[in-house]
Amino acid sequence: MGRSSLSRRKSLRPLTERSRLWLSLAGVVVLLVGCAHYPVNKAVKELDSTGGYVMKNVKPAGNSNSTVMILSFSGGGTRAAAFSYGVLNELARIEVEIEGKRGRLLDQVDLISGVSGGSFTAGYYGLFGDRIFEDFETKFLKKNIQGALAVRTFLNPIN
């Protein structure tokens, strides 16, 4: 053994009784956390077609029964939100006649689904309807959301 390894060994102190107790307790906590389990959902034994998110329960009143229109907006950040906003804008401009009734194609939308960036547009339209065409562009699309989040995250003393 070299001299440096001997001097390092001498500087190590043996664990005290209290230190061993704390290390043992920490080990037990780590093992118990590793045994944690998520709650298991109850199995569905029978489908109730009169309740829940069944198409006939969520279809907007006044929409055609002969046409089903579902929009699905993909993710991709602000670009996806802008694209889906453009889709809604065009659907609002297109006039159609279905079952003798004239109206906007947007009014025939039965369901909207969205993920990531597309979910901002889907959610905003779901909450506020046509108001999206008045303020969504200025409140969300032309705002530096990512920069605002970064500033809020990094300058927040809690973080």
OpenMM code with the backbone's topology and positions (N, CA, C; nanometers):
from openmm import Vec3, app, unit

residues = "MET GLY ARG SER SER LEU SER ARG ARG LYS SER LEU ARG PRO LEU THR GLU ARG SER ARG LEU TRP LEU SER LEU ALA GLY VAL VAL VAL LEU LEU VAL GLY CYS ALA HIS TYR PRO VAL ASN LYS ALA VAL LYS GLU LEU ASP SER THR GLY GLY TYR VAL MET LYS ASN VAL LYS PRO ALA GLY ASN SER ASN SER THR VAL MET ILE LEU SER PHE SER GLY GLY GLY THR ARG ALA ALA ALA PHE SER TYR GLY VAL LEU ASN GLU LEU ALA ARG ILE GLU VAL GLU ILE GLU GLY LYS ARG GLY ARG LEU LEU ASP GLN VAL ASP LEU ILE SER GLY VAL SER GLY GLY SER PHE THR ALA GLY TYR TYR GLY LEU PHE GLY ASP ARG ILE PHE GLU ASP PHE GLU THR LYS PHE LEU LYS LYS ASN ILE GLN GLY ALA LEU ALA VAL ARG THR PHE LEU ASN PRO ILE ASN".split()
positions = [
    Vec3(0.0841, -0.1181, 0.0000),
    Vec3(0.0000, 0.0000, 0.0000),
    Vec3(0.0875, 0.1229, 0.0000),
    Vec3(0.0440, 0.2200, -0.0781),
    Vec3(0.1183, 0.3455, -0.0808),
    Vec3(0.0812, 0.4323, 0.0365),
    Vec3(0.1598, 0.5321, 0.0540),
    Vec3(0.1406, 0.6210, 0.1673),
    Vec3(0.0091, 0.6991, 0.1577),
    Vec3(-0.0317, 0.7400, 0.0349),
    Vec3(-0.1534, 0.8196, 0.0202),
    Vec3(-0.2780, 0.7390, 0.0564),
    Vec3(-0.2815, 0.6086, 0.0249),
    Vec3(-0.3992, 0.5294, 0.0595),
    Vec3(-0.4093, 0.5081, 0.2101),
    Vec3(-0.2962, 0.4983, 0.2791),
    Vec3(-0.2981, 0.4850, 0.4246),
    Vec3(-0.3516, 0.6117, 0.4907),
    Vec3(-0.3075, 0.7272, 0.4399),
    Vec3(-0.3526, 0.8520, 0.5005),
    Vec3(-0.5025, 0.8730, 0.4746),
    Vec3(-0.5526, 0.8267, 0.3589),
    Vec3(-0.6961, 0.8376, 0.3316),
    Vec3(-0.7752, 0.7479, 0.4251),
    Vec3(-0.7250, 0.6304, 0.4512),
    Vec3(-0.7934, 0.5366, 0.5392),
    Vec3(-0.8035, 0.5895, 0.6819),
    Vec3(-0.7009, 0.6552, 0.7253),
    Vec3(-0.7007, 0.7078, 0.8605),
    Vec3(-0.8015, 0.8212, 0.8755),
    Vec3(-0.8270, 0.8950, 0.7664),
    Vec3(-0.9186, 1.0081, 0.7776),
    Vec3(-1.0645, 0.9633, 0.7819),
    Vec3(-1.0959, 0.8416, 0.7391),
    Vec3(-1.2329, 0.7911, 0.7468),
    Vec3(-1.2659, 0.7549, 0.8902),
    Vec3(-1.3803, 0.8045, 0.9353),
    Vec3(-1.4223, 0.7732, 1.0712),
    Vec3(-1.5288, 0.6647, 1.0666),
    Vec3(-1.5297, 0.5792, 1.1673),
    Vec3(-1.6350, 0.4770, 1.1698),
    Vec3(-1.7712, 0.5417, 1.1947),
    Vec3(-1.8759, 0.4787, 1.1431),
    Vec3(-2.0112, 0.5313, 1.1617),
    Vec3(-2.0525, 0.5199, 1.3075),
    Vec3(-2.1187, 0.6231, 1.3525),
    Vec3(-2.1700, 0.6191, 1.4895),
    Vec3(-2.2999, 0.5387, 1.4903),
    Vec3(-2.3446, 0.5040, 1.6082),
    Vec3(-2.4690, 0.4282, 1.6232),
    Vec3(-2.5870, 0.5063, 1.5640),
    Vec3(-2.5874, 0.6355, 1.5851),
    Vec3(-2.6947, 0.7206, 1.5336),
    Vec3(-2.6929, 0.7263, 1.3806),
    Vec3(-2.5747, 0.7357, 1.3214),
    Vec3(-2.5619, 0.7384, 1.1757),
    Vec3(-2.6119, 0.6087, 1.1151),
    Vec3(-2.5784, 0.4959, 1.1777),
    Vec3(-2.6263, 0.3658, 1.1281),
    Vec3(-2.7790, 0.3581, 1.1331),
    Vec3(-2.8360, 0.4112, 1.2392),
    Vec3(-2.9813, 0.4116, 1.2531),
    Vec3(-3.0465, 0.4922, 1.1402),
    Vec3(-2.9942, 0.6122, 1.1124),
    Vec3(-3.0493, 0.6966, 1.0062),
    Vec3(-3.0323, 0.6319, 0.8690),
    Vec3(-2.9178, 0.5714, 0.8438),
    Vec3(-2.8955, 0.5036, 0.7157),
    Vec3(-2.9904, 0.3852, 0.7001),
    Vec3(-3.0128, 0.3109, 0.8059),
    Vec3(-3.1058, 0.1978, 0.8017),
    Vec3(-3.2474, 0.2463, 0.7750),
    Vec3(-3.2864, 0.3537, 0.8425),
    Vec3(-3.4183, 0.4102, 0.8229),
    Vec3(-3.4364, 0.4586, 0.6785),
    Vec3(-3.3354, 0.5242, 0.6248),
    Vec3(-3.3409, 0.5717, 0.4856),
    Vec3(-3.3528, 0.4532, 0.3896),
    Vec3(-3.2807, 0.3459, 0.4162),
    Vec3(-3.2889, 0.2258, 0.3330),
    Vec3(-3.4277, 0.1643, 0.3350),
    Vec3(-3.4893, 0.1587, 0.4525),
    Vec3(-3.6249, 0.1039, 0.4646),
    Vec3(-3.7234, 0.1905, 0.3871),
    Vec3(-3.7101, 0.3236, 0.3979),
    Vec3(-3.7991, 0.4147, 0.3259),
    Vec3(-3.7843, 0.3936, 0.1750),
    Vec3(-3.6616, 0.3825, 0.1258),
    Vec3(-3.6382, 0.3606, -0.0173),
    Vec3(-3.7020, 0.2297, -0.0620),
    Vec3(-3.6891, 0.1246, 0.0154),
    Vec3(-3.7503, -0.0034, -0.0195),
    Vec3(-3.9022, 0.0047, -0.0206),
    Vec3(-3.9601, 0.0736, 0.0776),
    Vec3(-4.1059, 0.0855, 0.0834),
    Vec3(-4.1610, 0.1677, -0.0328),
    Vec3(-4.0906, 0.2739, -0.0699),
    Vec3(-4.1348, 0.3558, -0.1834),
    Vec3(-4.1304, 0.2730, -0.3113),
    Vec3(-4.0325, 0.1864, -0.3232),
    Vec3(-4.0231, 0.0993, -0.4404),
    Vec3(-4.1365, -0.0008, -0.4475),
    Vec3(-4.2033, -0.0261, -0.3369),
    Vec3(-4.3151, -0.1212, -0.3337),
    Vec3(-4.4491, -0.0531, -0.3557),
    Vec3(-4.4498, 0.0785, -0.3753),
    Vec3(-4.5763, 0.1499, -0.3935),
    Vec3(-4.6462, 0.1000, -0.5191),
    Vec3(-4.7789, 0.1037, -0.5189),
    Vec3(-4.8560, 0.0520, -0.6308),
    Vec3(-4.9689, 0.1489, -0.6621),
    Vec3(-5.0003, 0.1618, -0.7881),
    Vec3(-5.1089, 0.2489, -0.8294),
    Vec3(-5.2433, 0.1824, -0.7985),
    Vec3(-5.3478, 0.2610, -0.7790),
    Vec3(-5.4791, 0.2004, -0.7528),
    Vec3(-5.5334, 0.1363, -0.8804),
    Vec3(-5.5904, 0.0213, -0.8667),
    Vec3(-5.6452, -0.0501, -0.9814),
    Vec3(-5.7912, -0.0091, -0.9990),
    Vec3(-5.8266, 0.0295, -1.1219),
    Vec3(-5.9654, 0.0672, -1.1509),
    Vec3(-6.0552, -0.0558, -1.1510),
    Vec3(-6.1795, -0.0342, -1.1150),
    Vec3(-6.2767, -0.1432, -1.1197),
    Vec3(-6.3001, -0.1841, -1.2644),
    Vec3(-6.3176, -0.3125, -1.2864),
    Vec3(-6.3472, -0.3618, -1.4200),
    Vec3(-6.4901, -0.3228, -1.4579),
    Vec3(-6.5099, -0.2867, -1.5844),
    Vec3(-6.6432, -0.2547, -1.6339),
    Vec3(-6.7094, -0.3859, -1.6739),
    Vec3(-6.8162, -0.4197, -1.6065),
    Vec3(-6.8845, -0.5470, -1.6327),
    Vec3(-6.9912, -0.5330, -1.7402),
    Vec3(-7.0500, -0.4125, -1.7489),
    Vec3(-7.1586, -0.3915, -1.8439),
    Vec3(-7.1523, -0.2480, -1.8951),
    Vec3(-7.1716, -0.2295, -2.0252),
    Vec3(-7.1689, -0.0969, -2.0853),
    Vec3(-7.3062, -0.0332, -2.0757),
    Vec3(-7.3112, 0.0879, -2.0203),
    Vec3(-7.4357, 0.1625, -2.0114),
    Vec3(-7.4379, 0.2633, -2.1258),
    Vec3(-7.5139, 0.2338, -2.2303),
    Vec3(-7.5147, 0.3203, -2.3488),
    Vec3(-7.5986, 0.4461, -2.3287),
    Vec3(-7.6643, 0.4592, -2.2147),
    Vec3(-7.7452, 0.5783, -2.1896),
    Vec3(-7.6667, 0.6864, -2.1165),
    Vec3(-7.5480, 0.6563, -2.0675),
    Vec3(-7.4700, 0.7542, -1.9922),
    Vec3(-7.3275, 0.7615, -2.0431),
    Vec3(-7.2552, 0.8586, -1.9941),
    Vec3(-7.1136, 0.8723, -2.0282),
    Vec3(-7.0908, 0.9420, -2.1613),
    Vec3(-6.9700, 0.9272, -2.2127),
    Vec3(-6.9302, 0.9924, -2.3369),
    Vec3(-6.9638, 0.9056, -2.4574),
    Vec3(-7.0921, 0.8808, -2.4757),
    Vec3(-7.1412, 0.8071, -2.5906),
    Vec3(-7.1859, 0.9117, -2.6917),
    Vec3(-7.1614, 0.8859, -2.8195),
    Vec3(-7.1875, 0.9857, -2.9231),
    Vec3(-7.3272, 1.0479, -2.9127),
    Vec3(-7.4290, 0.9670, -2.8879),
    Vec3(-7.5646, 1.0244, -2.8833),
    Vec3(-7.5847, 1.1157, -2.7624),
    Vec3(-7.4978, 1.1038, -2.6610),
    Vec3(-7.5098, 1.1891, -2.5427),
    Vec3(-7.4342, 1.3204, -2.5561),
    Vec3(-7.3338, 1.3252, -2.6399),
    Vec3(-7.2516, 1.4461, -2.6503),
    Vec3(-7.2741, 1.5226, -2.7801),
    Vec3(-7.3485, 1.4678, -2.8724),
    Vec3(-7.3738, 1.5341, -3.0009),
    Vec3(-7.4515, 1.6633, -2.9771),
    Vec3(-7.4026, 1.7756, -3.0307),
    Vec3(-7.4714, 1.9035, -3.0096),
    Vec3(-7.6123, 1.9029, -3.0682),
    Vec3(-7.7034, 1.9666, -2.9982),
    Vec3(-7.8415, 1.9765, -3.0456),
    Vec3(-7.8448, 2.0574, -3.1745),
    Vec3(-7.9283, 2.0161, -3.2660),
    Vec3(-7.9425, 2.0900, -3.3912),
    Vec3(-7.8523, 2.0407, -3.5029),
    Vec3(-7.7551, 1.9560, -3.4716),
    Vec3(-7.6690, 1.9030, -3.5760),
    Vec3(-7.7424, 1.7939, -3.6536),
    Vec3(-7.7020, 1.7774, -3.7772),
    Vec3(-7.7638, 1.6783, -3.8638),
    Vec3(-7.7391, 1.5369, -3.8117),
    Vec3(-7.8404, 1.4527, -3.8225),
    Vec3(-7.8238, 1.3124, -3.7847),
    Vec3(-7.7625, 1.2308, -3.8976),
    Vec3(-7.7633, 1.2856, -4.0191),
    Vec3(-7.7082, 1.2125, -4.1327),
    Vec3(-7.5591, 1.2386, -4.1526),
    Vec3(-7.5059, 1.3361, -4.0809),
    Vec3(-7.3647, 1.3719, -4.0951),
    Vec3(-7.2972, 1.3694, -3.9587),
    Vec3(-7.1815, 1.3055, -3.9539),
    Vec3(-7.1004, 1.3077, -3.8322),
    Vec3(-6.9678, 1.3731, -3.8686),
    Vec3(-6.9340, 1.4779, -3.7967),
    Vec3(-6.8093, 1.5483, -3.8257),
    Vec3(-6.7264, 1.5562, -3.6988),
    Vec3(-6.6095, 1.4953, -3.7040),
    Vec3(-6.5186, 1.4907, -3.5890),
    Vec3(-6.3861, 1.5537, -3.6311),
    Vec3(-6.3374, 1.6474, -3.5526),
    Vec3(-6.2078, 1.7103, -3.5781),
    Vec3(-6.1064, 1.6557, -3.4791),
    Vec3(-5.9872, 1.6291, -3.5273),
    Vec3(-5.8793, 1.5825, -3.4408),
    Vec3(-5.7562, 1.6678, -3.4694),
    Vec3(-5.7155, 1.7473, -3.3719),
    Vec3(-5.6024, 1.8385, -3.3889),
    Vec3(-5.4761, 1.7766, -3.3297),
    Vec3(-5.3727, 1.7739, -3.4098),
    Vec3(-5.2473, 1.7107, -3.3670),
    Vec3(-5.1636, 1.8062, -3.2831),
    Vec3(-5.0539, 1.7535, -3.2331),
    Vec3(-4.9623, 1.8322, -3.1522),
    Vec3(-4.8525, 1.8938, -3.2370),
    Vec3(-4.7719, 1.9754, -3.1719),
    Vec3(-4.6610, 2.0407, -3.2407),
    Vec3(-4.6468, 2.1846, -3.1967),
    Vec3(-4.6886, 2.2126, -3.0752),
    Vec3(-4.6690, 2.3454, -3.0192),
    Vec3(-4.7576, 2.4507, -3.0814),
    Vec3(-4.7041, 2.5718, -3.0907),
    Vec3(-4.7811, 2.6850, -3.1419),
    Vec3(-4.8170, 2.6669, -3.2882),
    Vec3(-4.7304, 2.5990, -3.3641),
    Vec3(-4.7627, 2.5749, -3.5055),
    Vec3(-4.8874, 2.4893, -3.5196),
    Vec3(-4.8995, 2.3867, -3.4365),
    Vec3(-5.0195, 2.3018, -3.4404),
    Vec3(-5.1422, 2.3813, -3.3990),
    Vec3(-5.1282, 2.4676, -3.2999),
    Vec3(-5.2395, 2.5521, -3.2564),
    Vec3(-5.2813, 2.6465, -3.3689),
    Vec3(-5.1833, 2.7036, -3.4389),
    Vec3(-5.2131, 2.7948, -3.5498),
    Vec3(-5.2799, 2.7202, -3.6650),
    Vec3(-5.2329, 2.6011, -3.6945),
    Vec3(-5.2926, 2.5231, -3.8021),
    Vec3(-5.4381, 2.4888, -3.7705),
    Vec3(-5.4624, 2.4401, -3.6483),
    Vec3(-5.5988, 2.4022, -3.6115),
    Vec3(-5.6901, 2.5253, -3.6045),
    Vec3(-5.6353, 2.6395, -3.5650),
    Vec3(-5.7115, 2.7642, -3.5673),
    Vec3(-5.7505, 2.7994, -3.7103),
    Vec3(-5.6580, 2.7811, -3.8033),
    Vec3(-5.6867, 2.8051, -3.9448),
    Vec3(-5.7956, 2.7124, -3.9978),
    Vec3(-5.7933, 2.5871, -3.9528),
    Vec3(-5.8971, 2.4920, -3.9927),
    Vec3(-6.0334, 2.5402, -3.9437),
    Vec3(-6.0423, 2.5799, -3.8170),
    Vec3(-6.1689, 2.6298, -3.7630),
    Vec3(-6.2156, 2.7543, -3.8387),
    Vec3(-6.1218, 2.8408, -3.8701),
    Vec3(-6.1534, 2.9635, -3.9424),
    Vec3(-6.2135, 2.9319, -4.0793),
    Vec3(-6.1550, 2.8390, -4.1504),
    Vec3(-6.2069, 2.8013, -4.2825),
    Vec3(-6.3409, 2.7303, -4.2718),
    Vec3(-6.3571, 2.6435, -4.1718),
    Vec3(-6.4850, 2.5757, -4.1536),
    Vec3(-6.5961, 2.6765, -4.1224),
    Vec3(-6.5614, 2.7864, -4.0565),
    Vec3(-6.6596, 2.8908, -4.0262),
    Vec3(-6.6982, 2.9680, -4.1524),
    Vec3(-6.6093, 2.9748, -4.2488),
    Vec3(-6.6358, 3.0488, -4.3729),
    Vec3(-6.7144, 2.9677, -4.4748),
    Vec3(-6.7072, 2.8351, -4.4666),
    Vec3(-6.7719, 2.7491, -4.5666),
    Vec3(-6.9203, 2.7340, -4.5342),
    Vec3(-7.0043, 2.7727, -4.6295),
    Vec3(-7.1494, 2.7595, -4.6157),
    Vec3(-7.1930, 2.6269, -4.6769),
    Vec3(-7.2798, 2.5543, -4.6068),
    Vec3(-7.3311, 2.4264, -4.6560),
    Vec3(-7.4819, 2.4212, -4.6358),
    Vec3(-7.5442, 2.3305, -4.7095),
    Vec3(-7.6861, 2.3035, -4.6891),
    Vec3(-7.6990, 2.1543, -4.6621),
    Vec3(-7.7464, 2.1210, -4.5429),
    Vec3(-7.7631, 1.9811, -4.5032),
    Vec3(-7.9061, 1.9642, -4.4547),
    Vec3(-7.9747, 1.8693, -4.5131),
    Vec3(-8.1147, 1.8409, -4.4798),
    Vec3(-8.2016, 1.9658, -4.4904),
    Vec3(-8.1762, 2.0469, -4.5927),
    Vec3(-8.2568, 2.1655, -4.6184),
    Vec3(-8.2215, 2.2860, -4.5335),
    Vec3(-8.1238, 2.2739, -4.4454),
    Vec3(-8.0840, 2.3866, -4.3604),
    Vec3(-7.9489, 2.4400, -4.4065),
    Vec3(-7.9416, 2.5732, -4.4219),
    Vec3(-7.8146, 2.6376, -4.4582),
    Vec3(-7.7428, 2.6813, -4.3310),
    Vec3(-7.6142, 2.6715, -4.3346),
    Vec3(-7.5358, 2.7152, -4.2193),
    Vec3(-7.3877, 2.6938, -4.2446),
    Vec3(-7.3101, 2.7253, -4.1452),
    Vec3(-7.1652, 2.7085, -4.1562),
    Vec3(-7.1281, 2.5610, -4.1362),
    Vec3(-7.0240, 2.5197, -4.2017),
    Vec3(-6.9758, 2.3832, -4.1844),
    Vec3(-6.9265, 2.3624, -4.0412),
    Vec3(-6.8722, 2.4672, -3.9811),
    Vec3(-6.8249, 2.4588, -3.8423),
    Vec3(-6.9376, 2.4228, -3.7460),
    Vec3(-7.0582, 2.4667, -3.7767),
    Vec3(-7.1713, 2.4371, -3.6890),
    Vec3(-7.2122, 2.2903, -3.6933),
    Vec3(-7.1609, 2.2149, -3.7877),
    Vec3(-7.1922, 2.0723, -3.7980),
    Vec3(-7.0908, 1.9838, -3.7257),
    Vec3(-6.9888, 2.0451, -3.6619),
    Vec3(-6.8882, 1.9674, -3.5897),
    Vec3(-6.9525, 1.9053, -3.4661),
    Vec3(-6.9361, 1.7735, -3.4536),
    Vec3(-6.9940, 1.7009, -3.3406),
    Vec3(-6.8952, 1.6842, -3.2254),
    Vec3(-6.7708, 1.6550, -3.2568),
    Vec3(-6.6677, 1.6322, -3.1544),
    Vec3(-6.5371, 1.6942, -3.2000),
    Vec3(-6.4592, 1.7400, -3.1025),
    Vec3(-6.3242, 1.7893, -3.1302),
    Vec3(-6.2299, 1.7230, -3.0317),
    Vec3(-6.1198, 1.6735, -3.0832),
    Vec3(-6.0166, 1.6124, -3.0004),
    Vec3(-5.8848, 1.6822, -3.0314),
    Vec3(-5.7996, 1.6956, -2.9324),
    Vec3(-5.6711, 1.7596, -2.9571),
    Vec3(-5.5654, 1.7125, -2.8600),
    Vec3(-5.4408, 1.7126, -2.9049),
    Vec3(-5.3272, 1.6814, -2.8190),
    Vec3(-5.2252, 1.7936, -2.8311),
    Vec3(-5.1498, 1.8130, -2.7264),
    Vec3(-5.0397, 1.9084, -2.7226),
    Vec3(-5.0851, 2.0456, -2.7740),
    Vec3(-5.0181, 2.0994, -2.8745),
    Vec3(-5.0517, 2.2326, -2.9253),
    Vec3(-5.1932, 2.2427, -2.9785),
    Vec3(-5.2423, 2.1362, -3.0416),
    Vec3(-5.3780, 2.1363, -3.0940),
    Vec3(-5.4833, 2.1405, -2.9858),
    Vec3(-5.4479, 2.0950, -2.8665),
    Vec3(-5.5459, 2.0949, -2.7572),
    Vec3(-5.5752, 2.2363, -2.7072),
    Vec3(-5.4828, 2.3301, -2.7268),
    Vec3(-5.5100, 2.4689, -2.6883),
    Vec3(-5.6254, 2.5236, -2.7720),
    Vec3(-5.6199, 2.5000, -2.9021),
    Vec3(-5.7260, 2.5475, -2.9908),
    Vec3(-5.8565, 2.4744, -2.9626),
    Vec3(-5.8492, 2.3423, -2.9493),
    Vec3(-5.9700, 2.2629, -2.9230),
    Vec3(-6.0344, 2.3061, -2.7912),
    Vec3(-5.9543, 2.3228, -2.6884),
    Vec3(-6.0064, 2.3625, -2.5581),
    Vec3(-6.0656, 2.5023, -2.5595),
    Vec3(-5.9976, 2.5946, -2.6264),
    Vec3(-6.0460, 2.7327, -2.6324),
    Vec3(-6.1791, 2.7381, -2.7062),
    Vec3(-6.1882, 2.6660, -2.8174),
    Vec3(-6.3140, 2.6651, -2.8922),
    Vec3(-6.4239, 2.5960, -2.8113),
    Vec3(-6.3881, 2.4897, -2.7418),
    Vec3(-6.4862, 2.4210, -2.6590),
    Vec3(-6.5401, 2.5091, -2.5477),
    Vec3(-6.4553, 2.5919, -2.4911),
    Vec3(-6.4975, 2.6803, -2.3816),
    Vec3(-6.5682, 2.8062, -2.4285),
    Vec3(-6.5172, 2.8659, -2.5356),
    Vec3(-6.5640, 2.9997, -2.5736),
    Vec3(-6.6342, 3.0076, -2.7087),
    Vec3(-6.6394, 2.8996, -2.7845),
    Vec3(-6.7093, 2.9006, -2.9136),
    Vec3(-6.6506, 3.0013, -3.0112),
    Vec3(-6.7390, 3.0788, -3.0759),
    Vec3(-6.6951, 3.1726, -3.1802),
    Vec3(-6.6082, 3.2868, -3.1291),
    Vec3(-6.6004, 3.3030, -3.0007),
    Vec3(-6.5117, 3.4069, -2.9462),
    Vec3(-6.3660, 3.3801, -2.9857),
    Vec3(-6.3368, 3.2554, -3.0232),
    Vec3(-6.2010, 3.2206, -3.0656),
    Vec3(-6.1548, 3.3097, -3.1807),
    Vec3(-6.2489, 3.3499, -3.2670),
    Vec3(-6.2130, 3.4308, -3.3831),
    Vec3(-6.1881, 3.5769, -3.3470),
    Vec3(-6.2252, 3.6160, -3.2271),
    Vec3(-6.2041, 3.7535, -3.1828),
    Vec3(-6.0715, 3.7717, -3.1099),
    Vec3(-6.0353, 3.6760, -3.0228),
    Vec3(-5.9200, 3.7043, -2.9370),
    Vec3(-5.8158, 3.5933, -2.9242),
    Vec3(-5.8376, 3.4769, -2.9821),
    Vec3(-5.7413, 3.3676, -2.9672),
    Vec3(-5.6066, 3.4019, -3.0295),
    Vec3(-5.6126, 3.4677, -3.1441),
    Vec3(-5.4886, 3.5029, -3.2143),
    Vec3(-5.4009, 3.5951, -3.1289),
    Vec3(-5.4603, 3.6973, -3.0698),
    Vec3(-5.3801, 3.7918, -2.9900),
    Vec3(-5.3468, 3.7365, -2.8517),
    Vec3(-5.4408, 3.6614, -2.7925),
    Vec3(-5.4173, 3.6107, -2.6569),
    Vec3(-5.3235, 3.4901, -2.6525),
    Vec3(-5.3151, 3.4170, -2.7634),
    Vec3(-5.2331, 3.2961, -2.7595),
    Vec3(-5.1340, 3.2857, -2.8754),
    Vec3(-5.1825, 3.2928, -2.9993),
    Vec3(-5.0959, 3.2641, -3.1130),
    Vec3(-4.9833, 3.3652, -3.1313),
    Vec3(-5.0112, 3.4919, -3.1084),
    Vec3(-4.9086, 3.5950, -3.1300),
    Vec3(-4.8378, 3.6343, -3.0015),
    Vec3(-4.8582, 3.5577, -2.8966),
    Vec3(-4.7933, 3.5835, -2.7689),
    Vec3(-4.6745, 3.4891, -2.7539),
    Vec3(-4.5695, 3.5355, -2.6873),
    Vec3(-4.4530, 3.4512, -2.6642),
    Vec3(-4.4787, 3.3662, -2.5396),
    Vec3(-4.5593, 3.2632, -2.5573),
    Vec3(-4.5988, 3.1770, -2.4454),
    Vec3(-4.4769, 3.1056, -2.3874),
    Vec3(-4.3918, 3.0531, -2.4758),
    Vec3(-4.2749, 2.9789, -2.4289),
    Vec3(-4.1824, 3.0692, -2.3473),
    Vec3(-4.1616, 3.1915, -2.3945),
    Vec3(-4.0777, 3.2853, -2.3208),
    Vec3(-4.1380, 3.3219, -2.1858),
    Vec3(-4.2700, 3.3426, -2.1846),
    Vec3(-4.3384, 3.3763, -2.0591),
    Vec3(-4.3277, 3.2621, -1.9594),
    Vec3(-4.3427, 3.1394, -2.0077),
    Vec3(-4.3292, 3.0238, -1.9190),
    Vec3(-4.1868, 3.0109, -1.8660),
    Vec3(-4.0890, 3.0349, -1.9527),
    Vec3(-3.9492, 3.0245, -1.9103),
    Vec3(-3.9168, 3.1293, -1.8044),
    Vec3(-3.9610, 3.2520, -1.8263),
    Vec3(-3.9360, 3.3582, -1.7295),
    Vec3(-4.0045, 3.3263, -1.5972),
    Vec3(-4.1308, 3.2831, -1.6056),
    Vec3(-4.2060, 3.2500, -1.4849),
    Vec3(-4.1396, 3.1350, -1.4100),
    Vec3(-4.0855, 3.0393, -1.4834),
    Vec3(-4.0242, 2.9218, -1.4206),
    Vec3(-3.8898, 2.9568, -1.3577),
    Vec3(-3.8052, 3.0268, -1.4311),
    Vec3(-3.6697, 3.0510, -1.3834),
    Vec3(-3.6607, 3.1637, -1.2812),
    Vec3(-3.7505, 3.2595, -1.2878),
    Vec3(-3.7449, 3.3723, -1.1951),
    Vec3(-3.8298, 3.3508, -1.0706),
    Vec3(-3.9040, 3.2431, -1.0667),
    Vec3(-3.9868, 3.2143, -0.9503),
    Vec3(-3.8978, 3.1585, -0.8385),
    Vec3(-3.8929, 3.2238, -0.7232),
    Vec3(-3.8048, 3.1773, -0.6147),
    Vec3(-3.8431, 3.0388, -0.5613),
    Vec3(-3.9678, 2.9998, -0.5787),
    Vec3(-4.0086, 2.8658, -0.5325),
    Vec3(-3.9426, 2.7576, -0.6142),
    Vec3(-3.9185, 2.7872, -0.7429),
    Vec3(-3.8531, 2.6870, -0.8302),
    Vec3(-3.7051, 2.6780, -0.7992),
] * unit.nanometer
topology = app.Topology()
chain = topology.addChain("A")
for resn in residues:
    res = topology.addResidue(resn, chain)
    for name in ("N", "CA", "C"):
        topology.addAtom(name, app.Element.getBySymbol(name[0]), res)
